[in-house]
């Protein structure tokens, strides 16, 4: 079964912000490329089976059926929820961020 991955406008903005941060603050095109490759890989896996990823570690988000995927070898996580055949990406967050409050704002 193929799932539709739907990226929210806010999630798209967060991805851009994080990539720009890696490029401009850390001057690391390699890290930015690695992040984008990791995101792309996760999106492909979400299309195949979003249930291969665990429920959110946060109790509040877990009760609302959010799941999360960790970007390999990086401290970023993609937060999403599944509704039927659709997978809604709500954000990309660094592990040091208070992503729960950012999602629920």
C-alpha positions as a Markdown table, in Angstrom:
| # | Residue | x | y | z |
|---|---|---|---|---|
| 1 | Unk | 0.0 | 0.0 | 0.0 |
| 2 | Unk | 1.4 | 3.4 | -0.9 |
| 3 | Unk | 0.8 | 6.3 | 1.5 |
| 4 | Unk | 0.6 | 10.0 | 0.4 |
| 5 | Unk | 3.1 | 12.1 | 2.2 |
| 6 | Unk | 1.8 | 15.6 | 2.8 |
| 7 | Unk | 4.2 | 18.2 | 4.0 |
| 8 | Unk | 2.7 | 21.1 | 5.9 |
| 9 | Unk | 3.7 | 24.6 | 5.0 |
| 10 | Unk | 5.1 | 25.0 | 8.5 |
| 11 | Unk | 7.2 | 21.8 | 8.1 |
| 12 | Unk | 8.6 | 23.1 | 4.8 |
| 13 | Unk | 9.6 | 26.3 | 6.5 |
| 14 | Unk | 11.2 | 24.4 | 9.4 |
| 15 | Unk | 13.2 | 22.3 | 6.9 |
| 16 | Unk | 14.4 | 25.5 | 5.1 |
| 17 | Unk | 15.4 | 27.1 | 8.4 |
| 18 | Unk | 17.4 | 24.1 | 9.6 |
| 19 | Unk | 19.2 | 23.8 | 6.2 |
| 20 | Unk | 20.0 | 27.5 | 6.2 |
| 21 | Unk | 21.3 | 27.2 | 9.7 |
| 22 | Unk | 23.7 | 24.5 | 8.7 |
| 23 | Unk | 24.8 | 26.4 | 5.7 |
| 24 | Unk | 25.1 | 29.9 | 7.1 |
| 25 | Unk | 25.9 | 29.4 | 10.8 |
| 26 | Unk | 28.0 | 26.3 | 10.6 |
| 27 | Unk | 29.2 | 26.8 | 7.0 |
| 28 | Unk | 28.7 | 23.1 | 6.4 |
| 29 | Unk | 27.2 | 22.2 | 3.0 |
| 30 | Unk | 28.0 | 18.6 | 3.8 |
| 31 | Unk | 25.8 | 18.6 | 6.9 |
| 32 | Unk | 23.0 | 20.4 | 5.0 |
| 33 | Unk | 23.2 | 17.8 | 2.2 |
| 34 | Unk | 23.2 | 15.0 | 4.7 |
| 35 | Unk | 20.1 | 16.4 | 6.4 |
| 36 | Unk | 18.3 | 16.7 | 3.1 |
| 37 | Unk | 19.3 | 13.2 | 2.1 |
| 38 | Unk | 18.1 | 11.8 | 5.4 |
| 39 | Unk | 14.7 | 13.6 | 5.1 |
| 40 | Unk | 14.3 | 12.3 | 1.6 |
| 41 | Unk | 15.0 | 8.7 | 2.8 |
| 42 | Unk | 12.5 | 9.0 | 5.6 |
| 43 | Unk | 9.8 | 10.4 | 3.2 |
| 44 | Unk | 10.4 | 7.3 | 0.9 |
| 45 | Unk | 10.0 | 5.0 | 3.9 |
| 46 | Unk | 6.9 | 6.8 | 5.0 |
| 47 | Unk | 5.3 | 6.2 | 1.6 |
| 48 | Unk | 5.9 | 2.5 | 2.0 |
| 49 | Unk | 4.9 | 2.1 | 5.7 |
| 50 | Unk | 4.7 | 4.9 | 8.2 |
| 51 | Unk | 4.0 | 2.4 | 11.0 |
| 52 | Unk | 7.6 | 1.2 | 10.9 |
| 53 | Unk | 8.4 | 4.3 | 13.0 |
| 54 | Unk | 7.6 | 4.6 | 16.7 |
| 55 | Unk | 5.0 | 6.7 | 18.4 |
| 56 | Unk | 6.2 | 10.0 | 19.7 |
| 57 | Unk | 8.2 | 9.8 | 22.9 |
| 58 | Unk | 6.2 | 12.7 | 24.3 |
| 59 | Unk | 3.0 | 11.5 | 26.1 |
| 60 | Unk | 0.9 | 14.4 | 24.9 |
| 61 | Unk | 1.8 | 13.9 | 21.2 |
| 62 | Unk | 1.5 | 10.1 | 21.6 |
| 63 | Unk | -2.1 | 10.5 | 22.8 |
| 64 | Unk | -2.8 | 12.4 | 19.7 |
| 65 | Unk | -1.3 | 9.6 | 17.5 |
| 66 | Unk | 1.8 | 11.5 | 16.4 |
| 67 | Unk | 4.8 | 9.4 | 15.4 |
| 68 | Unk | 8.4 | 10.4 | 14.9 |
| 69 | Unk | 11.3 | 9.4 | 12.6 |
| 70 | Unk | 14.9 | 10.2 | 13.5 |
| 71 | Unk | 17.2 | 11.4 | 10.8 |
| 72 | Unk | 20.0 | 8.9 | 10.6 |
| 73 | Unk | 23.3 | 10.1 | 12.2 |
| 74 | Unk | 21.9 | 13.5 | 13.0 |
| 75 | Unk | 20.0 | 15.0 | 16.0 |
| 76 | Unk | 16.9 | 15.8 | 14.1 |
| 77 | Unk | 13.4 | 14.2 | 14.1 |
| 78 | Unk | 10.5 | 14.4 | 11.8 |
| 79 | Unk | 7.1 | 14.5 | 13.6 |
| 80 | Unk | 4.1 | 13.2 | 11.7 |
| 81 | Unk | 0.7 | 11.6 | 12.0 |
| 82 | Unk | -1.1 | 9.1 | 9.9 |
| 83 | Unk | -4.8 | 9.5 | 8.8 |
| 84 | Unk | -6.0 | 6.8 | 6.5 |
| 85 | Unk | -3.7 | 6.7 | 3.4 |
| 86 | Unk | -2.2 | 10.2 | 4.2 |
| 87 | Unk | 0.9 | 10.9 | 6.2 |
| 88 | Unk | 1.0 | 14.5 | 7.5 |
| 89 | Unk | 4.4 | 15.9 | 8.2 |
| 90 | Unk | 4.1 | 18.6 | 10.8 |
| 91 | Unk | 7.7 | 19.5 | 11.5 |
| 92 | Unk | 11.4 | 18.8 | 11.6 |
| 93 | Unk | 13.1 | 19.6 | 14.9 |
| 94 | Unk | 16.5 | 19.4 | 16.4 |
| 95 | Unk | 16.6 | 17.3 | 19.6 |
| 96 | Unk | 17.5 | 20.3 | 21.7 |
| 97 | Unk | 14.3 | 22.2 | 20.6 |
| 98 | Unk | 11.1 | 22.1 | 22.6 |
| 99 | Unk | 9.3 | 20.7 | 19.7 |
| 100 | Unk | 6.2 | 19.7 | 21.6 |
| 101 | Unk | 5.3 | 23.3 | 22.4 |
| 102 | Unk | 6.1 | 24.4 | 18.9 |
| 103 | Unk | 3.7 | 21.8 | 17.5 |
| 104 | Unk | 0.9 | 22.7 | 19.9 |
| 105 | Unk | 1.1 | 26.5 | 19.5 |
